[in-house]
Amino acid sequence: MTVNAYLIFNGNTREAVEFYSKAFQTEKPQIMTFGDADNDPNSKLPEEAKNLVMHANIKLSGSDIMFSDTFPGNPYTVGNNITLAIVSDDEAYIRSSFSALQEGGEVTMELQKTFWSPCYGSVRDRFGVEWQFNLDDGTVFQPE
């Protein structure tokens, strides 16, 4: 199991992740946009979201630092733009921890199957910390 920092930006994630990658001399980051993930022809994905970064990461001193743009219409506040991502292959642990953190908190995305994980969800705990839970089943999403 790992815990990773997830940095959220307001439309300039690509610039930020490329800057950090160069500064820390990491491998070139793979970048997935919201448009890359939109395979539904009936999707209501706003045009302005298609080129925004949904996910990118760099390996820094053995840890993954992950990056995303905030989705259009979602609030963005500097200082509240970091979440912690729990990545585990233990689904029972994910479900138990998610359940515990939602007490007094707010579920921002119910645990559910996504195209990158069989069990993903997010919750803001009673202290205002945003947690993402991701069941790692060994598959890796590769944008086309």
VMD Tcl script that draws the C-alpha trace (Angstrom):
set ca {
  {0.00 0.00 0.00}
  {1.16 3.52 -0.72}
  {0.02 7.02 0.19}
  {0.69 9.61 -2.49}
  {0.34 13.38 -2.63}
  {-2.09 14.57 -5.32}
  {-1.60 18.18 -6.43}
  {-4.58 19.93 -8.01}
  {-4.13 22.93 -10.32}
  {-6.45 25.42 -11.97}
  {-5.87 24.72 -15.67}
  {-2.07 24.76 -15.69}
  {-1.24 21.19 -14.62}
  {0.59 20.36 -17.84}
  {2.93 23.31 -17.29}
  {3.40 22.42 -13.60}
  {4.12 18.71 -14.08}
  {6.58 19.41 -16.90}
  {8.29 22.04 -14.71}
  {8.59 19.65 -11.75}
  {9.74 16.81 -14.00}
  {12.54 18.99 -15.36}
  {13.45 20.45 -11.95}
  {13.72 17.01 -10.34}
  {15.19 15.35 -13.46}
  {12.53 12.64 -13.65}
  {11.37 10.64 -16.64}
  {9.00 12.51 -18.93}
  {5.53 12.31 -17.35}
  {2.66 10.53 -19.07}
  {-0.30 12.86 -19.19}
  {-3.95 11.80 -19.54}
  {-6.57 14.43 -20.32}
  {-10.26 14.37 -19.45}
  {-10.81 14.05 -23.22}
  {-8.61 10.90 -23.35}
  {-10.93 9.27 -20.81}
  {-14.14 10.30 -22.56}
  {-15.14 7.28 -24.66}
  {-18.90 7.85 -24.41}
  {-20.35 9.42 -27.60}
  {-23.28 10.75 -25.51}
  {-20.93 12.38 -23.00}
  {-21.68 15.80 -21.63}
  {-17.99 16.61 -21.12}
  {-17.61 20.37 -21.61}
  {-15.32 21.40 -24.48}
  {-13.16 23.42 -22.09}
  {-12.43 20.25 -20.08}
  {-11.20 18.04 -22.92}
  {-7.59 19.27 -22.91}
  {-7.32 19.66 -19.15}
  {-5.17 17.12 -17.34}
  {-7.14 14.39 -15.59}
  {-4.04 12.58 -14.31}
  {-0.27 12.79 -14.54}
  {2.48 11.67 -12.22}
  {6.20 11.73 -11.67}
  {8.37 9.45 -9.56}
  {10.26 11.54 -7.01}
  {12.70 9.83 -4.65}
  {10.71 6.60 -4.92}
  {7.30 8.23 -4.36}
  {4.61 9.04 -6.89}
  {3.55 12.67 -6.94}
  {0.29 12.93 -8.87}
  {-1.25 15.91 -10.63}
  {-4.64 16.96 -12.00}
  {-6.53 20.04 -13.13}
  {-9.67 20.87 -11.22}
  {-12.75 20.06 -13.30}
  {-14.48 23.16 -14.77}
  {-17.03 24.52 -12.31}
  {-15.40 22.92 -9.26}
  {-14.00 25.35 -6.72}
  {-10.25 25.84 -6.64}
  {-8.49 27.36 -3.66}
  {-4.73 27.59 -3.32}
  {-3.86 25.77 -0.11}
  {-6.73 23.30 -0.47}
  {-5.39 21.86 -3.70}
  {-3.66 18.79 -2.27}
  {-5.32 15.43 -1.65}
  {-3.90 12.19 -0.31}
  {-4.32 9.12 -2.48}
  {-4.44 5.67 -0.86}
  {-3.44 2.99 -3.36}
  {-3.87 -0.59 -2.17}
  {-4.57 -4.08 -3.48}
  {-6.73 -4.79 -0.41}
  {-10.36 -3.93 -1.21}
  {-11.61 -4.69 2.32}
  {-9.08 -2.20 3.71}
  {-10.16 0.45 1.19}
  {-13.85 -0.02 2.02}
  {-13.25 0.00 5.78}
  {-11.05 3.11 5.74}
  {-13.41 4.94 3.36}
  {-16.34 4.15 5.64}
  {-14.49 5.37 8.74}
  {-13.45 8.67 7.11}
  {-16.95 9.47 5.89}
  {-18.25 9.61 9.48}
  {-18.64 13.33 10.07}
  {-17.21 13.98 6.60}
  {-18.59 14.19 3.09}
  {-18.37 11.62 0.29}
  {-17.29 13.43 -2.86}
  {-17.41 10.28 -5.03}
  {-18.90 6.99 -3.85}
  {-16.68 3.91 -4.13}
  {-17.32 2.55 -7.61}
  {-15.82 0.86 -10.63}
  {-14.02 3.22 -13.01}
  {-12.10 2.57 -16.20}
  {-8.81 2.67 -14.22}
  {-9.85 0.82 -11.07}
  {-12.40 -1.76 -9.94}
  {-12.94 0.31 -6.77}
  {-12.31 4.07 -6.60}
  {-13.84 6.83 -4.52}
  {-13.07 10.01 -2.61}
  {-14.13 11.47 0.70}
  {-13.45 14.74 2.57}
  {-13.01 13.88 6.23}
  {-14.36 15.88 9.17}
  {-11.09 17.84 9.29}
  {-11.41 18.96 5.65}
  {-8.74 16.60 4.25}
  {-9.61 15.07 0.86}
  {-8.76 11.35 0.52}
  {-8.82 9.34 -2.70}
  {-9.03 5.55 -2.51}
  {-7.85 3.45 -5.43}
  {-7.88 -0.36 -5.60}
  {-4.81 -1.35 -7.60}
  {-5.55 -4.52 -9.52}
  {-2.35 -4.33 -11.54}
  {-3.80 -2.85 -14.74}
  {-2.44 0.41 -16.11}
  {-4.49 2.80 -18.23}
  {-2.76 3.85 -21.42}
  {-4.40 6.67 -23.39}
  {-4.71 6.05 -27.12}
}
mol new
graphics top color blue
foreach p $ca { graphics top sphere $p radius 0.5 }
foreach p [lrange $ca 0 end-1] q [lrange $ca 1 end] { graphics top cylinder $p $q radius 0.2 }
display resetview
